[in-house]
Amino acid sequence: MMCSKKNIAIIGGGPASSTLAIRLCRKGCKVVIFATPGRAPILVGESLVPMIVPMLQDLGVEAEVAAYSVYKPGACFTYNADEAFMFRFADMPKDFPSYSYNVPRVQFNATLLAAALQAGAKLIARNAQLLRVDDAGRIELDAESIQAAAGCWDGDKPDLIVDAAGRANLIGRLLNIPMQKGPRQDVALFAHVDRTELVDPGYVHNDRIDQGWCWRIPLPGRVSLGFVVPEAYALQQGETPERQYDHLLKTDTVLQRLAPDAQRVTEVLHFSNYQSISDKLCGENWVMLGDSGGFIDPVCSSGTLIAMTSAYKLADTLLADKPLAEYEAVTKRHLKAWFEIVGFYYNGRLMSSINVGQTLEDTIFNRWLFAWISGHVFRIFSGAAASHPFSLKVLRLLVTYGLKDQNPDVYKIK
């Protein structure tokens, strides 16, 4: 192994943290994870895209994940009462997985963390504190954290500190690194309900509602139902997240049809700070991983994929002893690609172009053209936006020149 940074401290115990730890421990690195037991009964990011399946297989956890999850064969995007776009992953190009899973995230996180510990990572159940060392941007762990990990590394301190603590953005806040925000000021209100109407019992459902959109993710015995709405609109619904959520559930005209009898069975979680990318993802002895460095709107279920993909890239970078800037460049490209895709969803151009394709005259050429374009669009929705840049180029052309006379505002997310 060529790696010069063999002693690793990871802050956070989510999927990105565990994935990185497994990959590094398999190659002999000394990895310590600082994480306290999760207290949230539910976590956002429950619908996995197909490109995660090969990772689950590589990490050796697919069978366990499948045992407590809902099999996910496809997705459904609802734009109007009588207009929905559905696709099955089995219809995608054959070099892609034909399925994925909807996962209870608390169990999913626990599965990956257990796999990391089995691979050799050490878990320190405490919140590590970070300290700034100098103006050059070096950081270090607090003395108590270093003492708690005594004997776990070759030496007293880690060679690299990885911030995988999510949108707390610990290193960014410590070093005052700016975050580039997206154009929307949305919040998410998220809970589980007992039931909703479902097109397919395994599909992830994305629905345009009166203001914003909602997701419906079937889980064992319940449905994850979350709203992504403009912040000002949420505040009009009530004084607390619970009141806002319950009011939207009963008064939104779309949800009156999709979830007329739904009853909330968990507390409501509230998230803000959507659509952001850190100006800098790495330094001399630190790096940001997963949501710490950037978070993209969950409309395409890309969050967990981005986190785990970035963990693979960081592991490859470290093990090959390449500059961290290489990891940073790839991760930023991935984040920006998803930013662009999410924008096509919000401005209505994505659904407008799909609608045009579905209404083309039935000719041999048009059937071939629709199948060819659909294959590239499916690649993106499967999670391959960054790894297949040609497919993204096809999508750009589609939403720019493929609308004919359709007004995309018909499908715009308010």
C-alpha positions in Angstrom: 0.0 0.0 0.0 1.4 3.4 -1.0 -0.8 5.5 1.3 1.1 8.0 3.4 -2.0 8.8 5.4 -2.7 5.5 7.1 -4.0 6.8 10.5 -7.5 8.2 10.0 -10.0 9.9 12.3 -13.6 10.1 11.0 -16.1 12.2 12.7 -19.7 10.9 12.2 -21.2 7.4 11.9 -23.3 7.7 8.8 -23.1 5.8 5.5 -20.2 7.8 4.1 -18.2 7.3 7.3 -18.7 3.6 7.4 -18.1 3.1 3.7 -14.8 4.9 3.9 -13.8 3.0 7.0 -14.5 -0.4 5.4 -12.5 0.4 2.2 -9.5 1.8 4.2 -9.5 -1.0 6.8 -9.4 -3.6 4.2 -6.1 -2.2 3.0 -4.6 -2.0 6.5 -5.3 1.6 7.5 -5.9 2.4 11.2 -9.4 4.0 11.3 -11.1 5.5 14.3 -14.8 6.6 14.1 -16.0 9.2 16.6 -19.8 9.0 16.8 -22.4 9.0 19.4 -25.5 6.7 19.2 -28.2 8.2 17.0 -31.2 9.7 18.8 -33.4 10.5 15.9 -36.1 7.8 15.4 -36.1 8.4 11.6 -33.6 9.8 9.2 -33.9 11.4 5.7 -32.5 9.5 2.7 -34.5 6.3 2.8 -34.8 5.7 -1.0 -31.7 4.3 -2.6 -30.9 4.6 -6.3 -29.8 1.5 -8.2 -26.2 2.6 -8.4 -25.9 2.0 -4.7 -26.6 -1.8 -5.1 -23.1 -2.7 -6.4 -21.7 -0.8 -3.4 -23.8 -2.8 -1.0 -22.6 -6.0 -2.7 -18.9 -4.9 -2.5 -19.3 -3.9 1.2 -20.9 -7.3 1.9 -24.2 -6.0 3.4 -26.8 -6.4 0.6 -28.4 -9.5 2.1 -28.8 -7.9 5.5 -30.2 -4.6 4.0 -32.7 -6.5 1.8 -34.0 -8.4 4.8 -35.5 -5.3 6.5 -36.1 -3.1 3.5 -38.7 -2.7 0.7 -37.7 -3.9 -2.7 -37.7 -0.9 -5.1 -38.3 -1.7 -8.8 -38.8 1.9 -10.1 -40.1 5.4 -9.5 -43.1 7.6 -10.2 -43.2 11.4 -10.8 -46.6 12.9 -10.5 -47.1 16.4 -12.0 -50.8 16.8 -12.3 -53.9 14.8 -11.2 -53.9 12.8 -14.4 -50.3 13.0 -15.5 -47.5 10.8 -14.1 -44.2 9.6 -15.4 -43.3 6.1 -14.3 -40.3 4.0 -15.1 -39.0 0.6 -14.0 -35.3 0.1 -13.5 -35.6 -3.2 -15.4 -36.2 -1.1 -18.5 -32.9 0.7 -18.2 -29.7 -0.2 -20.1 -28.6 -3.7 -19.1 -25.3 -2.6 -17.6 -27.2 -1.1 -14.7 -28.8 -2.8 -11.6 -32.5 -3.4 -12.3 -33.6 -2.7 -8.7 -32.8 -1.0 -5.4 -34.2 -0.7 -1.9 -36.2 1.7 0.3 -34.5 1.4 3.6 -35.3 2.3 7.3 -32.2 4.6 7.6 -31.6 4.0 11.3 -31.2 0.3 10.6 -29.2 1.0 7.4 -26.7 3.2 9.2 -26.4 0.5 11.9 -25.7 -2.2 9.3 -22.9 -0.2 7.6 -21.4 0.8 10.9 -21.3 -2.8 12.1 -19.6 -3.8 8.9 -17.0 -1.1 9.4 -16.2 -2.3 12.9 -16.0 -5.9 11.6 -13.5 -4.7 9.0 -11.3 -3.3 11.8 -12.4 0.2 12.5 -12.6 1.4 16.1 -15.6 3.3 17.4 -15.2 6.0 20.1 -18.7 6.9 21.4 -18.1 10.6 21.9 -18.4 13.9 20.1 -14.9 14.9 19.0 -14.0 18.5 19.1 -11.9 20.2 16.4 -9.3 22.9 17.0 -7.7 25.2 14.5 -3.9 24.9 14.7 -2.7 27.8 12.6 -3.6 30.3 9.8 -2.6 27.7 7.2 -5.8 25.8 8.0 -4.4 22.8 9.8 -6.7 21.3 12.4 -6.4 18.8 15.2 -8.6 16.8 17.6 -9.1 18.0 21.2 -6.9 16.3 23.8 -9.8 14.2 25.3 -10.6 12.7 21.9 -6.9 11.9 21.3 -6.7 10.3 24.7 -9.9 8.3 24.1 -8.3 6.8 20.9 -4.9 6.1 22.5 -3.3 3.0 21.0 -5.6 2.9 17.9 -3.2 4.7 15.6 0.5 4.3 14.8 1.5 7.4 16.8 -0.4 9.8 19.0 -2.4 11.6 16.4 -4.2 10.9 13.1 -2.6 11.7 9.7 -6.0 12.8 8.4 -9.2 14.1 10.0 -12.4 13.4 8.0 -15.5 15.5 8.7 -18.4 13.1 7.9 -20.8 14.6 10.5 -23.3 15.8 8.0 -24.7 19.3 7.5 -23.2 20.4 10.8 -20.2 21.2 8.5 -17.8 21.1 11.4 -14.6 21.9 9.5 -16.3 24.5 7.3 -17.6 26.4 10.3 -14.3 26.1 12.2 -12.3 27.5 9.2 -15.0 29.9 8.0 -15.2 28.3 4.6 -18.1 29.8 2.5 -20.9 27.6 1.2 -22.4 28.3 -2.2 -26.2 28.2 -1.9 -28.7 27.1 -4.5 -31.4 29.3 -5.9 -34.3 28.0 -3.7 -35.0 28.7 0.0 -36.8 25.5 0.8 -37.3 23.5 4.0 -38.3 19.9 4.4 -40.9 18.6 6.8 -40.5 14.9 7.3 -42.4 12.2 9.1 -43.8 8.7 8.7 -47.5 8.0 8.1 -49.4 4.8 8.3 -50.4 4.7 4.6 -51.0 6.6 1.4 -52.1 5.7 -2.1 -49.3 4.1 -4.1 -48.9 3.4 -7.8 -46.7 0.5 -7.0 -45.9 -0.9 -3.5 -42.2 -0.5 -4.0 -41.9 2.7 -6.1 -40.5 5.9 -4.7 -43.1 8.6 -5.5 -42.4 12.3 -6.1 -45.4 14.5 -6.4 -45.9 18.1 -7.3 -48.2 19.6 -4.6 -49.9 23.1 -4.3 -46.5 24.6 -3.3 -43.3 22.6 -3.6 -43.3 18.8 -3.9 -43.5 15.8 -1.6 -42.0 12.3 -1.5 -43.7 9.1 -0.6 -41.4 6.2 0.1 -42.9 2.8 1.0 -41.2 1.2 4.1 -42.2 -1.9 6.1 -45.6 -1.1 7.7 -45.6 2.6 6.9 -44.8 5.3 4.3 -42.2 8.0 4.6 -43.9 11.2 3.6 -41.9 14.5 3.4 -42.7 17.9 2.1 -40.1 20.2 0.4 -41.7 23.7 0.3 -40.7 27.3 0.3 -39.7 28.4 3.8 -42.2 31.3 3.8 -45.0 28.9 2.8 -44.2 26.5 5.6 -44.4 29.3 8.2 -47.9 30.1 7.0 -49.0 26.6 7.9 -48.4 26.9 11.7 -46.0 27.8 14.5 -44.3 24.5 14.9 -43.1 21.8 12.4 -45.8 19.4 13.7 -48.5 22.0 13.0 -47.1 22.8 9.7 -46.9 19.2 8.6 -50.3 18.2 9.9 -51.9 21.2 8.3 -50.3 20.5 4.9 -51.3 16.9 5.1 -54.9 17.7 5.5 -55.3 20.9 3.3 -53.0 20.4 0.3 -55.3 19.5 -2.6 -52.9 16.9 -4.0 -52.5 15.1 -0.7 -56.2 15.1 -0.2 -56.2 12.7 -3.2 -52.9 10.8 -2.5 -53.2 10.5 1.2 -56.8 11.1 2.2 -56.7 9.0 5.4 -53.1 9.1 6.3 -52.2 9.4 10.0 -48.8 10.6 11.2 -47.1 7.9 13.3 -43.8 9.7 14.2 -42.5 13.1 15.2 -41.8 15.6 12.5 -38.3 16.5 11.6 -37.4 19.9 10.0 -34.5 20.5 7.7 -33.3 23.7 6.1 -30.1 24.6 4.3 -30.9 22.7 1.1 -28.7 23.0 -2.0 -25.2 24.0 -0.8 -21.6 23.2 -1.8 -18.6 24.1 0.2 -16.0 26.3 -1.6 -13.3 24.0 -0.3 -13.5 20.3 0.5 -9.9 19.5 1.7 -6.8 20.9 3.4 -3.4 19.7 4.4 -4.7 17.3 7.1 -8.4 17.3 6.7 -11.2 16.6 4.2 -15.0 16.9 4.1 -17.1 13.8 3.2 -20.7 13.4 2.3 -23.2 16.1 3.4 -20.4 18.0 5.2 -19.1 19.2 1.9 -22.4 19.6 0.0 -26.0 18.7 0.0 -28.3 18.5 -3.0 -32.1 18.6 -2.9 -33.5 15.1 -2.4 -35.8 15.1 -5.4 -33.8 12.4 -7.2 -32.8 10.4 -4.1 -29.2 11.3 -4.8 -28.0 12.2 -1.2 -26.9 8.7 0.0 -25.5 7.9 -3.4 -23.3 11.1 -3.4 -22.2 10.4 0.2 -21.2 6.8 -0.5 -19.7 7.5 -4.0 -17.5 10.3 -2.4 -16.4 7.8 0.2 -15.2 5.4 -2.5 -13.4 8.2 -4.3 -11.7 9.4 -1.1 -10.6 5.9 -0.3 -9.2 5.4 -3.8 -7.4 8.8 -3.6 -5.8 8.0 -0.2 -4.8 4.4 -1.1 -3.1 5.6 -4.3 -1.5 8.5 -2.3 -2.8 11.0 -4.8 -3.5 14.7 -3.9 -6.7 15.3 -2.0 -7.5 18.0 -4.6 -8.2 15.2 -7.0 -11.0 13.9 -4.7 -12.2 17.4 -4.3 -12.5 18.0 -8.1 -14.5 14.8 -8.7 -16.8 15.3 -5.8 -17.6 18.9 -6.8 -18.3 17.8 -10.3 -20.7 15.2 -9.0 -22.5 17.7 -6.8 -22.7 20.3 -9.6 -24.2 17.7 -12.0 -27.0 16.9 -9.5 -27.6 20.7 -8.9 -28.2 21.0 -12.7 -30.5 18.0 -12.8 -32.5 19.2 -9.8 -32.9 22.6 -11.6 -34.4 20.9 -14.6 -37.0 19.3 -12.3 -37.9 22.5 -10.6 -38.2 24.7 -13.8 -40.5 22.2 -15.5 -38.3 21.5 -18.4 -37.6 17.9 -17.5 -41.2 16.8 -17.4 -42.1 18.9 -20.5 -39.4 17.2 -22.5 -40.5 13.7 -21.3 -44.1 14.6 -22.2 -43.0 15.6 -25.7 -41.3 12.3 -26.2 -44.3 10.4 -25.1 -46.6 12.2 -27.6 -44.3 11.8 -30.7 -45.9 10.4 -33.8 -45.6 6.6 -33.7 -42.9 5.9 -36.3 -39.9 3.5 -36.4 -37.5 6.4 -36.1 -39.4 8.1 -33.2 -39.6 4.8 -31.3 -35.8 4.3 -31.7 -35.2 8.0 -30.7 -37.4 7.8 -27.7 -35.8 4.5 -26.5 -32.3 6.0 -27.0 -33.0 9.2 -25.1 -34.9 7.3 -22.4 -31.9 5.1 -21.9 -29.7 8.1 -21.1 -32.4 9.7 -18.9 -32.7 6.4 -17.0 -28.9 6.4 -16.5 -29.2 9.7 -14.7 -32.1 8.7 -12.5 -30.2 5.5 -11.6 -27.5 7.6 -10.1 -25.0 7.8 -12.9 -25.1 11.5 -13.5 -21.4 12.1 -12.9 -20.0 8.8 -14.1 -21.8 9.1 -17.5 -21.3 12.7 -18.6 -22.6 12.0 -22.1 -26.0 11.1 -20.7 -26.0 14.5 -18.9 -25.2 16.2 -22.2 -28.1 14.4 -23.8 -30.4 15.6 -21.0 -29.1 19.2 -21.5 -30.0 19.1 -25.2 -33.3 17.5 -24.4 -34.5 20.2 -22.0 -33.1 23.0 -24.1 -34.2 22.0 -27.6 -36.8 19.2 -27.1 -39.8 21.1 -25.8 -41.3 22.0 -29.2 -44.1 24.5 -28.4 -44.7 23.3 -24.8 -44.6 25.8 -22.0 -42.4 24.3 -19.2 -44.2 26.5 -16.6 -47.1 24.0 -16.8 -44.8 21.6 -14.9 -42.9 24.1 -12.8 -42.5 23.5 -9.1 -43.9 26.6 -7.3 
